[in-house]
Amino acid sequence: MRTLRAFTAAGAAALLATAGTATAAPSPPPAPTAQLTDAQVDTAVRSLDATVAEMMRRTGVPGVSVAVVHDDEVVYLKGFGLRRVGDPAAVGPDTVFQIASLSKPVSSTVAAGVLKDPADFDRHAELPGFALKDPWVTSHVTTADLLSHRSGLPDHAGDLLEDLGYDQAYILDHLRLAPLTPFRASYAYTNFGFTAAAEALARSRGVSWQKLSSDTLFKPAGMTHTSTEFQAFVDAPDHAATHVKAVPDGTTGDAAWIPRYVRDPDAQAPAGGVSSTARDMSRWLRLQLSGGTLDGKRIIPADTLARTHLPEIVSQPPASPTGRTGFYGLGWNVNYDDAGRLRLSHSGAFELGANTSVGMLPLERLGIVVLTNGAPVGLPDAIAADFFDTAEHGKATTDWLALTGALYAQINAEGRSPTDYAHPPTGAKPAGEDSTYTGTYDNPYYGKATVAATSEGKLTLSLGPEPMVFPLTHYDGDTFSYETTGENAVGRTGVFFSPADRTVRIEHLDADHLGTFTRG
């Protein structure tokens, strides 16, 4: 980047060279224009049946539901596969799916409907029981800061508390202990920062987030099977069970897609707790692509909705001089293609069994949403990318499933310990007596940890408000391990006792240096 001195010298030289001459101001580049014809979109739509079927065959994901909107019409709406493996009930357009982080652009639409002026996003987000580590940041953080992940909270702050069973109130209250990166100058994806902004809006109106969402968006838009409450998803007669790929219990065979887990995301409802159908999401897509109107009725103000589509923070710096920069807006990934067209997208992923994707080209009034009931392997993102690629070029120009699958595999490998705790080192030191480790340990962020000895001579570690019990396996000396569970499980993780200091550090909980517990 040029220094101020270099810029001043260059500017002065330019002024001297043009002194006494009249020069016209440089013209801005022409605005991008729509480029896709109806025929091109039709070609992409006709390819969807085969694309979805082939990608389901390659991944084995049990169920998929897809909606496409073009020029305010639903031009494709179809379900594929099974709601639950082992049950013949088929997925249809009205099957309810957990949409995971696709909840974020839905929730930012609610926020746009609540706020009456785009500038209101820049007002202080005040929520009782919520604070950040820096008091100045706490008093200045805005709705926009929290919805765009630029508050300075660390990546996925609070998610491990949710895994341990803590409720929303506890998690939001304890984010004040999380270390901060530079305010408004750093991007880190945080479900509970986003949740705090949404809950602040609901509290300021004296209602729950579900009621605010229903009154502002779901009811007016006719999204009759959409909710932010987990119980509504469970109670829906036509809902898709979540599936993971694993070896079925009691067998030693190959991994298969099985409905093993149930994911309750109520604690982060605005960020990840929405459930919906392809039909309902097609109505939301129509609203988005029509500037807040639906069936001739104004649902969301055009200017506040447009604000959610603007870049707020750089989320992906370009990887090369010719690479494009990725941005995050208010609940949206915001990008611009080679033609200068705005591209909006978002994915949703529950490791416990759901994966979703939405993509829009607002200038083309074209959007697609893909809902699936399998853990993330890249399927919905690949279907959406293949669809847009086919619309642009008449056919897919790359194997999108191989690309997105590799990206998800890379993400899933992050956070795993570099130590293989399943295989202790040769010559491992013996553990101390049980009494060396047993007792209750305190941590201001994660609460209590209890280490106890079982009648079989083993140690266990208990964590969380309704204690989750993890059997400890000895590794070497005062180091043990346990198998992590939940949405953010990373396999085996280390447990490092320091008897002299009366502390224990838990590797999985220590990414932000908050994982050390002190014995009482």
C-alpha positions as CSV (number, residue, x, y, z in Angstrom):
1,M,0.0,0.0,0.0
2,R,1.3,3.5,-0.8
3,T,2.5,5.6,2.0
4,L,1.1,9.0,2.6
5,R,4.4,10.5,1.5
6,A,4.3,8.6,-1.8
7,F,0.6,9.5,-2.4
8,T,1.2,13.2,-1.7
9,A,4.2,13.3,-4.1
10,A,2.3,11.5,-6.8
11,G,-0.7,13.7,-6.3
12,A,1.4,16.9,-6.4
13,A,3.1,15.7,-9.6
14,A,-0.3,15.0,-11.2
15,L,-1.6,18.4,-10.3
16,L,1.5,20.2,-11.7
17,A,1.2,18.2,-14.9
18,T,-2.4,19.2,-15.4
19,A,-2.1,22.8,-14.2
20,G,-4.1,25.1,-16.4
21,T,-5.9,22.4,-18.2
22,A,-9.5,21.3,-17.8
23,T,-10.0,17.6,-17.1
24,A,-13.1,15.7,-16.7
25,A,-13.7,13.6,-13.6
26,P,-13.2,9.9,-14.2
27,S,-16.4,8.1,-15.0
28,P,-17.5,5.3,-12.6
29,P,-17.5,1.8,-14.1
30,P,-20.9,0.8,-15.6
31,A,-23.3,-0.9,-13.2
32,P,-23.5,-4.7,-13.6
33,T,-26.5,-5.9,-15.6
34,A,-28.6,-9.1,-15.6
35,Q,-27.0,-11.7,-17.9
36,L,-29.1,-14.8,-17.5
37,T,-31.9,-15.6,-19.9
38,D,-35.0,-17.5,-19.0
39,A,-33.8,-20.3,-21.2
40,Q,-30.5,-20.5,-19.3
41,V,-32.3,-20.7,-16.0
42,D,-34.7,-23.3,-17.4
43,T,-31.7,-25.4,-18.5
44,A,-30.3,-25.3,-14.9
45,V,-33.7,-26.2,-13.4
46,R,-34.1,-29.2,-15.8
47,S,-30.7,-30.5,-14.6
48,L,-31.6,-30.5,-11.0
49,D,-33.4,-33.9,-10.8
50,A,-30.3,-35.7,-12.2
51,T,-27.9,-33.6,-10.2
52,V,-29.6,-34.2,-6.9
53,A,-30.0,-37.9,-7.6
54,E,-26.4,-38.4,-8.5
55,M,-25.0,-36.4,-5.6
56,M,-27.3,-38.4,-3.2
57,R,-26.0,-41.6,-4.7
58,R,-22.4,-40.5,-4.2
59,T,-22.8,-39.4,-0.6
60,G,-25.7,-41.6,0.6
61,V,-27.4,-38.6,2.3
62,P,-30.9,-39.9,3.1
63,G,-33.1,-36.9,2.3
64,V,-33.0,-33.7,0.3
65,S,-35.5,-30.9,-0.4
66,V,-34.9,-28.2,-3.0
67,A,-36.6,-24.9,-4.0
68,V,-35.7,-22.5,-6.8
69,V,-37.2,-19.1,-7.3
70,H,-36.8,-17.0,-10.4
71,D,-38.6,-13.7,-11.3
72,D,-40.9,-14.1,-8.2
73,E,-42.0,-17.5,-9.2
74,V,-41.2,-20.9,-7.6
75,V,-39.9,-22.7,-10.6
76,Y,-38.7,-25.9,-8.8
77,L,-40.0,-27.4,-5.5
78,K,-39.2,-31.1,-4.8
79,G,-38.2,-33.6,-2.2
80,F,-36.0,-36.6,-2.5
81,G,-35.3,-39.7,-0.4
82,L,-36.3,-40.5,3.1
83,R,-37.2,-38.5,6.2
84,R,-35.6,-41.2,8.4
85,V,-33.5,-44.2,7.5
86,G,-35.4,-47.4,8.2
87,D,-38.8,-45.7,7.7
88,P,-40.5,-45.5,4.2
89,A,-41.9,-42.0,4.7
90,A,-40.6,-39.8,1.9
91,V,-39.2,-36.3,1.9
92,G,-41.5,-33.7,0.3
93,P,-41.7,-30.0,-0.1
94,D,-43.4,-29.7,3.2
95,T,-41.0,-31.8,5.2
96,V,-39.6,-29.8,8.1
97,F,-35.8,-29.7,8.4
98,Q,-33.5,-28.1,11.0
99,I,-31.8,-25.5,8.9
100,A,-28.8,-24.8,11.3
101,S,-26.9,-21.6,10.5
102,L,-29.2,-20.9,7.5
103,S,-31.1,-19.4,10.5
104,K,-28.9,-16.4,10.4
105,P,-30.1,-14.7,7.2
106,V,-33.7,-15.7,8.2
107,S,-33.1,-13.9,11.6
108,S,-31.5,-10.9,10.0
109,T,-34.7,-10.6,7.9
110,V,-36.6,-10.5,11.1
111,A,-34.3,-7.8,12.4
112,A,-34.8,-5.8,9.2
113,G,-38.5,-6.0,9.8
114,V,-38.3,-4.8,13.4
115,L,-35.9,-1.8,12.7
116,K,-37.4,1.1,10.9
117,D,-34.3,2.7,9.6
118,P,-31.0,1.2,8.3
119,A,-29.1,3.4,10.7
120,D,-30.8,1.5,13.6
121,F,-28.5,-1.4,13.0
122,D,-25.7,0.9,14.2
123,R,-27.3,1.6,17.5
124,H,-26.0,0.0,20.7
125,A,-27.2,-3.6,21.3
126,E,-28.2,-3.6,25.0
127,L,-29.1,-7.0,26.6
128,P,-29.3,-7.5,30.4
129,G,-26.8,-10.2,31.4
130,F,-24.6,-9.7,28.4
131,A,-21.3,-8.0,28.4
132,L,-17.9,-8.3,26.7
133,K,-14.5,-8.4,28.4
134,D,-13.7,-4.7,27.5
135,P,-16.3,-2.4,29.1
136,W,-15.8,0.2,26.3
137,V,-16.6,-2.4,23.7
138,T,-19.6,-3.5,25.8
139,S,-21.0,0.1,25.8
140,H,-20.4,0.6,22.0
141,V,-21.2,-2.8,20.4
142,T,-24.1,-2.5,18.0
143,T,-26.6,-4.8,16.4
144,A,-24.6,-4.7,13.2
145,D,-21.4,-5.6,15.0
146,L,-22.9,-8.7,16.5
147,L,-24.8,-9.8,13.4
148,S,-21.7,-9.5,11.3
149,H,-19.3,-11.2,13.7
150,R,-17.0,-8.2,14.2
151,S,-17.4,-7.7,17.9
152,G,-14.0,-9.2,18.7
153,L,-15.4,-12.4,20.3
154,P,-13.3,-15.5,19.5
155,D,-14.4,-18.0,16.9
156,H,-17.6,-19.9,18.0
157,A,-17.4,-18.4,21.5
158,G,-19.9,-20.1,23.8
159,D,-20.5,-23.2,21.6
160,L,-18.6,-25.5,24.0
161,L,-20.7,-24.2,26.9
162,E,-23.8,-25.2,24.9
163,D,-22.3,-28.7,24.3
164,L,-21.9,-29.1,28.0
165,G,-25.6,-28.3,28.6
166,Y,-25.6,-24.7,29.7
167,D,-28.6,-22.6,28.8
168,Q,-28.7,-19.4,26.8
169,A,-28.7,-17.1,29.9
170,Y,-25.6,-18.7,31.4
171,I,-23.7,-18.6,28.1
172,L,-24.5,-15.0,27.3
173,D,-23.5,-14.0,30.8
174,H,-20.2,-15.8,30.6
175,L,-19.1,-14.4,27.3
176,R,-17.7,-11.5,29.3
177,L,-14.8,-13.8,30.2
178,A,-13.8,-14.5,26.6
179,P,-10.7,-12.7,25.3
180,L,-11.3,-10.2,22.5
181,T,-9.6,-9.5,19.3
182,P,-9.6,-5.9,17.8
183,F,-13.2,-4.5,17.8
184,R,-14.6,-4.0,14.3
185,A,-11.2,-4.9,12.8
186,S,-11.4,-8.7,13.1
187,Y,-13.9,-11.3,11.9
188,A,-14.8,-14.4,13.9
189,Y,-17.9,-16.4,13.5
190,T,-19.9,-16.5,16.7
191,N,-23.3,-18.0,17.2
192,F,-23.8,-16.5,20.6
193,G,-22.7,-13.0,19.6
194,F,-25.3,-13.2,16.9
195,T,-27.9,-14.6,19.3
196,A,-27.2,-11.7,21.8
197,A,-28.1,-9.1,19.1
198,A,-31.4,-10.9,18.2
199,E,-32.3,-11.4,21.8
200,A,-31.6,-7.7,22.5
201,L,-34.2,-6.8,19.8
202,A,-36.8,-9.2,21.3
203,R,-36.3,-8.0,24.9
204,S,-36.5,-4.3,23.7
205,R,-40.0,-5.2,22.4
206,G,-41.0,-7.2,25.4
207,V,-41.5,-10.5,23.6
208,S,-39.7,-13.8,23.0
209,W,-37.6,-14.2,19.9
210,Q,-40.1,-16.8,18.6
211,K,-43.0,-14.4,18.9
212,L,-41.0,-11.6,17.3
213,S,-40.0,-13.8,14.4
214,S,-43.5,-15.1,14.0
215,D,-45.2,-11.7,14.1
216,T,-42.6,-10.0,12.0
217,L,-41.9,-12.6,9.3
218,F,-43.4,-16.1,9.5
219,K,-47.1,-15.2,9.8
220,P,-47.1,-12.3,7.3
221,A,-45.0,-14.3,4.8
222,G,-47.2,-17.4,5.1
223,M,-44.3,-19.5,6.4
224,T,-46.7,-21.8,8.2
225,H,-44.3,-24.6,9.1
226,T,-41.4,-22.4,10.3
227,S,-40.3,-21.9,13.9
228,T,-37.3,-21.0,16.0
229,E,-38.3,-23.5,18.8
230,F,-36.9,-27.0,18.9
231,Q,-40.1,-28.5,20.3
232,A,-42.0,-27.3,17.2
233,F,-39.6,-29.2,15.0
234,V,-40.0,-32.4,17.1
235,D,-43.7,-32.1,17.1
236,A,-44.1,-31.6,13.4
237,P,-45.6,-34.9,12.0
238,D,-43.6,-34.5,8.7
239,H,-40.1,-33.8,9.9
240,A,-36.7,-35.1,8.8
241,A,-34.6,-36.9,11.4
242,T,-31.0,-35.9,11.6
243,H,-28.4,-38.5,10.4
244,V,-24.7,-39.1,10.9
245,K,-22.4,-41.6,9.0
246,A,-21.2,-44.1,11.6
247,V,-21.0,-47.8,12.3
248,P,-24.4,-48.9,13.7
249,D,-24.4,-49.8,17.3
250,G,-23.7,-53.4,18.1
251,T,-22.1,-54.0,14.7
252,T,-18.5,-54.0,13.3
253,G,-19.5,-53.4,9.7
254,D,-19.1,-50.4,7.4
255,A,-20.3,-46.9,8.3
256,A,-23.8,-46.1,7.3
257,W,-26.2,-43.1,7.6
258,I,-28.1,-43.6,10.9
259,P,-30.4,-41.3,13.0
260,R,-28.2,-41.5,16.1
261,Y,-28.4,-38.0,17.6
262,V,-31.0,-35.3,18.3
263,R,-29.7,-31.7,18.2
264,D,-31.5,-29.2,20.4
265,P,-30.3,-25.7,19.4
266,D,-32.7,-23.6,21.5
267,A,-29.8,-21.9,23.3
268,Q,-28.7,-20.3,20.0
269,A,-32.2,-20.1,18.4
270,P,-31.6,-16.9,16.3
271,A,-28.3,-18.2,15.0
272,G,-29.0,-21.9,14.5
273,G,-32.5,-22.9,15.8
274,V,-34.8,-22.3,12.9
275,S,-36.7,-25.2,11.3
276,S,-38.5,-24.9,8.1
277,T,-39.6,-26.5,4.8
278,A,-38.5,-26.0,1.2
279,R,-41.9,-24.5,0.5
280,D,-41.7,-22.0,3.3
281,M,-38.1,-21.1,2.4
282,S,-39.2,-20.5,-1.2
283,R,-41.6,-17.8,0.1
284,W,-38.7,-16.3,2.0
285,L,-36.5,-16.4,-1.1
286,R,-39.3,-14.6,-3.1
287,L,-39.5,-11.9,-0.4
288,Q,-35.7,-11.5,-0.4
289,L,-35.5,-11.2,-4.2
290,S,-38.4,-8.8,-4.3
291,G,-37.0,-6.3,-1.8
292,G,-39.3,-7.2,1.1
293,T,-42.6,-7.7,-0.7
294,L,-44.6,-10.9,-1.2
295,D,-47.7,-11.4,-3.2
296,G,-48.0,-7.6,-3.6
297,K,-47.8,-7.0,0.2
298,R,-45.0,-5.1,1.9
299,I,-43.6,-7.5,4.6
300,I,-40.1,-6.0,5.4
301,P,-39.0,-2.4,4.6
302,A,-36.9,-2.3,1.5
303,D,-34.1,-0.1,2.9
304,T,-33.5,-2.1,6.1
305,L,-33.6,-5.4,4.1
306,A,-31.1,-3.9,1.6
307,R,-28.8,-3.1,4.5
308,T,-28.5,-6.8,5.4
309,H,-27.1,-7.4,2.0
310,L,-24.2,-5.0,2.3
311,P,-20.6,-5.9,3.3
312,E,-19.8,-5.2,6.9
313,I,-16.4,-6.9,7.4
314,V,-13.9,-8.8,5.4
315,S,-14.4,-12.5,6.2
316,Q,-12.1,-14.0,3.6
317,P,-9.1,-12.0,2.4
318,P,-8.1,-12.8,-1.2
319,A,-5.7,-15.8,-1.3
320,S,-3.8,-14.4,-4.3
321,P,-3.4,-11.1,-6.1
322,T,-6.1,-12.2,-8.5
323,G,-8.4,-13.6,-5.9
324,R,-11.7,-12.1,-4.8
325,T,-12.4,-10.8,-1.3
326,G,-15.2,-12.4,0.7
327,F,-17.3,-10.3,3.0
328,Y,-19.9,-10.9,5.7
329,G,-23.0,-8.7,5.9
330,L,-25.8,-9.0,8.4
331,G,-26.4,-12.7,8.5
332,W,-25.2,-13.2,4.9
333,N,-22.0,-14.1,3.1
334,V,-21.6,-11.2,0.6
335,N,-19.5,-11.6,-2.5
336,Y,-19.2,-10.1,-6.0
337,D,-18.5,-12.1,-9.1
338,D,-16.4,-11.3,-12.2
339,A,-19.3,-9.4,-13.7
340,G,-19.7,-7.3,-10.6
341,R,-23.0,-9.0,-9.6
342,L,-23.8,-9.3,-5.9
343,R,-23.9,-12.9,-4.7
344,L,-25.5,-13.8,-1.4
345,S,-25.1,-17.1,0.3
346,H,-25.1,-19.0,3.6
347,S,-24.6,-22.6,4.7
348,G,-25.9,-24.4,7.7
349,A,-24.3,-27.4,9.3
350,F,-24.9,-29.5,12.4
351,E,-22.3,-32.2,12.9
352,L,-25.0,-34.1,14.6
353,G,-26.9,-34.5,11.4
354,A,-28.1,-31.6,9.2
355,N,-26.7,-29.5,6.3
356,T,-28.3,-26.7,4.3
357,S,-27.5,-24.0,1.8
358,V,-29.0,-20.9,0.2
359,G,-27.7,-18.9,-2.7
360,M,-29.0,-15.8,-4.4
361,L,-28.2,-13.6,-7.4
362,P,-30.4,-10.6,-6.6
363,L,-29.7,-8.9,-10.0
364,E,-31.0,-12.0,-11.7
365,R,-33.9,-12.4,-9.2
366,L,-32.7,-16.0,-8.9
367,G,-32.2,-18.1,-5.7
368,I,-32.0,-21.7,-4.6
369,V,-32.3,-23.3,-1.1
370,V,-31.2,-26.9,-0.4
371,L,-32.2,-28.7,2.9
372,T,-30.7,-32.1,3.9
373,N,-30.9,-34.4,6.8
374,G,-27.3,-35.6,6.8
375,A,-24.2,-34.4,8.6
376,P,-22.2,-32.0,6.5
377,V,-20.4,-33.6,3.5
378,G,-20.8,-30.7,1.1
379,L,-24.0,-31.9,-0.6
380,P,-26.3,-28.8,-0.4
381,D,-23.5,-26.4,-1.2
382,A,-22.5,-28.5,-4.2
383,I,-26.1,-28.7,-5.5
384,A,-26.4,-24.9,-5.3
385,A,-23.0,-24.3,-6.9
386,D,-23.7,-26.8,-9.7
387,F,-27.1,-25.1,-10.3
388,F,-25.6,-21.6,-10.7
389,D,-22.7,-22.9,-12.8
390,T,-25.1,-24.7,-15.1
391,A,-27.2,-21.5,-15.5
392,E,-24.1,-19.5,-16.4
393,H,-22.4,-22.1,-18.7
394,G,-25.0,-24.6,-19.8
395,K,-23.4,-27.3,-17.7
396,A,-21.2,-27.7,-14.6
397,T,-17.6,-26.7,-15.2
398,T,-16.2,-28.6,-12.2
399,D,-17.0,-31.4,-9.8
400,W,-18.6,-29.3,-7.1
401,L,-19.2,-32.2,-4.8
402,A,-15.6,-33.2,-4.7
403,L,-14.6,-29.6,-4.0
404,T,-17.2,-28.9,-1.3
405,G,-16.7,-32.3,0.3
406,A,-13.0,-31.7,0.6
407,L,-13.6,-28.3,2.2
408,Y,-15.9,-29.9,4.8
409,A,-13.4,-32.6,5.5
410,Q,-10.8,-30.0,6.1
411,I,-13.0,-28.1,8.5
412,N,-14.0,-31.3,10.3
413,A,-10.3,-32.1,10.9
414,E,-9.6,-28.7,12.6
415,G,-9.5,-28.7,16.3
416,R,-8.4,-32.4,16.6
417,S,-5.5,-33.0,19.0
418,P,-2.1,-33.6,17.4
419,T,-1.6,-36.3,20.0
420,D,-2.9,-39.8,19.4
421,Y,-4.2,-40.5,22.9
422,A,-5.4,-44.0,21.9
423,H,-1.8,-45.1,21.8
424,P,0.3,-44.2,24.9
425,P,4.1,-43.7,24.3
426,T,6.6,-46.5,24.9
427,G,7.8,-46.2,28.4
428,A,4.8,-44.2,29.6
429,K,5.1,-43.1,33.2
430,P,2.5,-44.6,35.6
431,A,-0.3,-42.5,37.0
432,G,-0.4,-41.4,40.6
433,E,-2.8,-42.6,43.3
434,D,-6.4,-41.8,42.5
435,S,-6.5,-39.3,45.4
436,T,-3.8,-37.3,43.6
437,Y,-6.5,-36.3,41.0
438,T,-10.0,-36.8,42.6
439,G,-11.9,-33.8,43.9
440,T,-13.8,-30.8,42.7
441,Y,-12.2,-28.2,40.5
442,D,-13.6,-24.7,39.7
443,N,-13.4,-22.6,36.6
444,P,-15.1,-19.2,36.2
445,Y,-16.2,-19.9,32.6
446,Y,-17.0,-23.6,32.5
447,G,-18.1,-24.0,36.1
448,K,-17.2,-27.1,38.1
449,A,-15.3,-30.2,37.1
450,T,-15.4,-33.3,39.3
451,V,-12.9,-36.1,39.1
452,A,-14.1,-39.3,40.8
453,A,-12.9,-42.9,41.2
454,T,-15.2,-45.7,40.2
455,S,-15.5,-49.0,41.9
456,E,-13.7,-50.6,39.0
457,G,-10.6,-48.5,39.8
458,K,-11.1,-46.0,36.9
459,L,-11.4,-42.2,37.0
460,T,-14.2,-40.1,35.6
461,L,-14.5,-36.4,34.7
462,S,-17.9,-34.7,35.2
463,L,-18.6,-31.4,33.5
464,G,-21.7,-29.2,33.0
465,P,-24.8,-28.1,34.9
466,E,-26.4,-31.6,34.8
467,P,-23.0,-33.3,34.9
468,M,-21.9,-35.2,31.8
469,V,-19.6,-38.0,32.9
470,F,-16.6,-38.9,30.8
471,P,-14.5,-41.9,31.5
472,L,-10.8,-41.0,31.7
473,T,-8.1,-43.1,30.0
474,H,-4.5,-42.9,31.3
475,Y,-2.0,-41.8,28.7
476,D,1.3,-40.9,30.4
477,G,2.1,-39.7,34.0
478,D,-0.4,-37.1,35.0
479,T,-1.9,-37.0,31.6
480,F,-5.3,-38.6,30.8
481,S,-7.8,-38.3,27.9
482,Y,-11.5,-38.7,27.2
483,E,-13.7,-39.0,24.1
484,T,-15.4,-35.7,23.4
485,T,-19.1,-35.6,22.5
486,G,-21.6,-33.2,21.1
487,E,-21.8,-30.8,18.2
488,N,-18.2,-29.8,18.5
489,A,-16.7,-33.2,19.3
490,V,-13.0,-33.6,18.1
491,G,-12.2,-37.2,19.1
492,R,-10.0,-37.8,22.1
493,T,-8.6,-34.8,24.0
494,G,-6.0,-34.4,26.7
495,V,-6.6,-33.9,30.4
496,F,-3.4,-32.5,32.1
497,F,-3.2,-32.7,35.9
498,S,-0.7,-30.6,37.8
499,P,-1.0,-31.9,41.3
500,A,1.6,-29.4,42.7
501,D,-0.5,-26.5,41.4
502,R,-3.8,-28.2,42.2
503,T,-5.0,-27.6,38.7
504,V,-6.2,-29.6,35.7
505,R,-6.2,-28.3,32.1
506,I,-8.6,-29.7,29.5
507,E,-7.2,-29.4,26.0
508,H,-10.6,-29.3,24.2
509,L,-11.8,-26.4,26.4
510,D,-8.6,-24.5,26.2
511,A,-8.5,-23.0,22.7
512,D,-9.1,-19.5,24.2
513,H,-7.0,-20.2,27.3
514,L,-10.1,-20.7,29.4
515,G,-9.7,-24.4,30.1
516,T,-7.8,-24.6,33.4
517,F,-9.7,-25.6,36.5
518,T,-8.4,-25.2,40.1
519,R,-9.0,-27.7,42.8
520,G,-11.0,-26.4,45.8
